[in-house]
Amino acid sequence: MAVNENGYESGQQKMSDLGDLPLLQDVSSANVWESWGIRFRDVVILNEKNECFAIFNLTDNNLSEAKNYAALKALMEAAINGEASSSPCP
């Protein structure tokens, strides 16, 4: 799922039209970006309890580099397997 930052609603329809990824619009009353400590292009990986397992930023870690792709994949596999996070959430 994607969480669109509050105040950037104008592009939401274009994003929705690109595919079937669920898109949540953050609003000031929920303030998800701030409460989760989210930055632009963060991938938030949840565990089996829907709790934050790790945050991986795609600006800092370009997925065209094999090591970054492998690191993100390893975090997702660790979350699926119930392992302890090596990159805990804030």
N, C-alpha and C positions, 0 to 999 in steps of 0.2 A: 504494500500500500504506500502511496505517496501522501505527504502532508504539505499542502501549499501554504506558504507563509502568509500570515495576516497582512493585508494591504496589497497583495499581488493577485487579486482575483481576476484581473482583466485577461490573463492568459489561461485561465482554468478550462474553458471550453476547448481550446486548441489541444491542451494536454489530454483531455478526456477523449477527444476524437482520434488520438494516436493509437489507442488500443484498449485493452480491457483491464488495465491496472486500476484498482480502486484508488480514488483520489479524494482525500479529506481536505476541506477548506478550514484552516485554522481561523478562529475568530478571537477578538479581544477578551471575551468572557472565559474562553478555554485557555488561551495563551500557551499552546502546546510547545511551540518552538522555544520559548523562554524557559518554561518549566522543565523541559527535557534537555535544555542546553544544546539545541540543534543549531548547526551551521548549514549554509547553502551546500548542497550536494552530499549531505550525510546519508549513509545507509545505517539505519538502526535495526539491529538484529535482536529479535525477541527469543526468549526461551520458551519452554513448554507451558509456562504459567503466564505467558504474555507480558513478562517483565523484561526490561532492557538487559540484554546480554553483552552487547558491544556496539560501539559506534565506529564506523569506518568511513572516512571522508574521501570522495572520489576526486576532488580537486587536488588534495595532497597525495593521493595514491592512484595515479592514472592506470586504468585497467588494461591499457595496451602494453604495459610492462608485465611480463610473466610473473615476476615476484609479487606484485600487487594483486594480480588476479588470484594467485595461489593463496595469498594471505587472506583475502576475502572469502574464498572457498573454504579454507581451513576454519575460519571463524563460524561460518554457517554450519559446517559439519560438526564442530564442537558443540554448538547450540543444540543441534538435532540429537546428538549423542548424550546430552545431559552433562557434559564436562564443565569444569569451572572456567570462567572467562579469564583469558589472559589480557583482555582489554576492557576492564569494567567500565560501566557507565558512570557519569558524574553523579 
